[in-house]
Amino acid sequence: MKNLARSITTNQVGIHQNLEKVVLRHLNSESQKPLSEHTKEAYQAAMEWLGDWQGDLILDSCCGVGESTANIALAHPNAKVIGVDKSAMRTEKHHVYSAQTNNYLIIRADLQDFLRLLVLEGKRLHKHYLLYPNPYPKSAHLQRRWYASSTFADIVKLGGDFEVRSNWKLYIEEFAAALNIANIQSTVTQVQGNTPMTPFERKYWESGQDSWKVTATLSKA
Ligand SMILES: C[S@@+](CC[C@H](N)C(=O)[O-])C[C@H]1O[C@@H](n2cnc3c(N)ncnc32)[C@H](O)[C@@H]1O
């Protein structure tokens, strides 16, 4: 029997009342948090892999086992794709999904620090995927969500065609609201199709849950 995914339970009704305040605070300040050594090393390894690459760079943030990273790489043979996840348990399982292409790399790193380093080095993205990030549905956990953290400013600065997916519609609506606060237009739609892009998407669909996405073109700052 299939392991069904539980649907989201939350004590939050509608867009969080503190969203605007929190997003503006992060957009108007620089993160002072020291960067972790292990992410600095992972970043260095990623830069060595990229070498003097000047072409399109695509990021698959919170890539889990990297199934989506491999498929994105196959669909974009002229780009280089990096999948980032902090869980070694997930990234080490990647070999199961390895695609017949070598234009991608899966690395274990903390996303917050990894994006910070990309921004500090002036990198820009062609596309950026954030597929099924942990939703933190408790109202009190607003600031653990990516759009209500210091990482949101870095996501905006990195630019590119941006896509976030979630099985929690309010997460997607709040992401769109955060983008709007940053003066960025976005589109919210239900994810359609028969072929799941990630293992979590597959699990949600097999459990009868819908999933949602927000897409936006982030300017090349
Ligand atoms: C719900 S899973 C989704 C994984 C994959 N995208 C999928 O759809 O199958 C969320 C992922 O985010 C990763 N994650 C959470 N916080 C992170 C962080 N600070 N840096 C990097 N990865 C993180 C977790 O390790 C986990 O693999």
Ligand as a Chemical Component Dictionary entry (heavy atoms), coordinates in Angstrom:
data_LIG
# 
_chem_comp.id                   LIG 
_chem_comp.type                 NON-POLYMER 
_chem_comp.pdbx_formal_charge   0 
_chem_comp.three_letter_code    LIG 
# 
loop_
_chem_comp_atom.comp_id 
_chem_comp_atom.atom_id 
_chem_comp_atom.alt_atom_id 
_chem_comp_atom.type_symbol 
_chem_comp_atom.charge 
_chem_comp_atom.model_Cartn_x 
_chem_comp_atom.model_Cartn_y 
_chem_comp_atom.model_Cartn_z 
_chem_comp_atom.pdbx_ordinal 
LIG C1  C1  C 0  9.753  18.815 1.185  1  
LIG S1  S1  S 1  11.390 18.529 0.683  2  
LIG C2  C2  C 0  11.283 18.759 -1.086 3  
LIG C3  C3  C 0  12.422 18.122 -1.832 4  
LIG C4  C4  C 0  12.292 18.135 -3.369 5  
LIG N1  N1  N 0  12.316 19.463 -3.908 6  
LIG C5  C5  C 0  11.029 17.432 -3.812 7  
LIG O1  O1  O 0  10.069 18.114 -4.174 8  
LIG O2  O2  O -1 11.023 16.195 -3.803 9  
LIG C6  C6  C 0  12.191 19.997 1.221  10 
LIG C7  C7  C 0  13.693 19.942 1.097  11 
LIG O3  O3  O 0  14.237 21.191 1.510  12 
LIG C8  C8  C 0  15.515 20.926 2.087  13 
LIG N2  N2  N 0  15.908 22.078 2.901  14 
LIG C9  C9  C 0  15.251 22.608 3.968  15 
LIG N3  N3  N 0  15.935 23.653 4.472  16 
LIG C10 C10 C 0  17.048 23.787 3.707  17 
LIG C11 C11 C 0  18.170 24.653 3.751  18 
LIG N4  N4  N 0  18.274 25.620 4.666  19 
LIG N5  N5  N 0  19.134 24.516 2.819  20 
LIG C12 C12 C 0  19.048 23.533 1.886  21 
LIG N6  N6  N 0  18.024 22.662 1.811  22 
LIG C13 C13 C 0  17.035 22.779 2.705  23 
LIG C14 C14 C 0  15.268 19.656 2.886  24 
LIG O4  O4  O 0  16.491 18.984 3.198  25 
LIG C15 C15 C 0  14.363 18.867 1.950  26 
LIG O5  O5  O 0  15.094 17.996 1.114  27 
# 
loop_
_chem_comp_bond.comp_id 
_chem_comp_bond.atom_id_1 
_chem_comp_bond.atom_id_2 
_chem_comp_bond.value_order 
_chem_comp_bond.pdbx_ordinal 
LIG C1  S1  SING 1  
LIG S1  C2  SING 2  
LIG S1  C6  SING 3  
LIG C2  C3  SING 4  
LIG C3  C4  SING 5  
LIG C4  N1  SING 6  
LIG C4  C5  SING 7  
LIG C5  O1  DOUB 8  
LIG C5  O2  SING 9  
LIG C6  C7  SING 10 
LIG C7  O3  SING 11 
LIG C7  C15 SING 12 
LIG O3  C8  SING 13 
LIG C8  N2  SING 14 
LIG C8  C14 SING 15 
LIG N2  C9  SING 16 
LIG N2  C13 SING 17 
LIG C9  N3  DOUB 18 
LIG N3  C10 SING 19 
LIG C10 C11 SING 20 
LIG C10 C13 DOUB 21 
LIG C11 N4  SING 22 
LIG C11 N5  DOUB 23 
LIG N5  C12 SING 24 
LIG C12 N6  DOUB 25 
LIG N6  C13 SING 26 
LIG C14 O4  SING 27 
LIG C14 C15 SING 28 
LIG C15 O5  SING 29 
# 
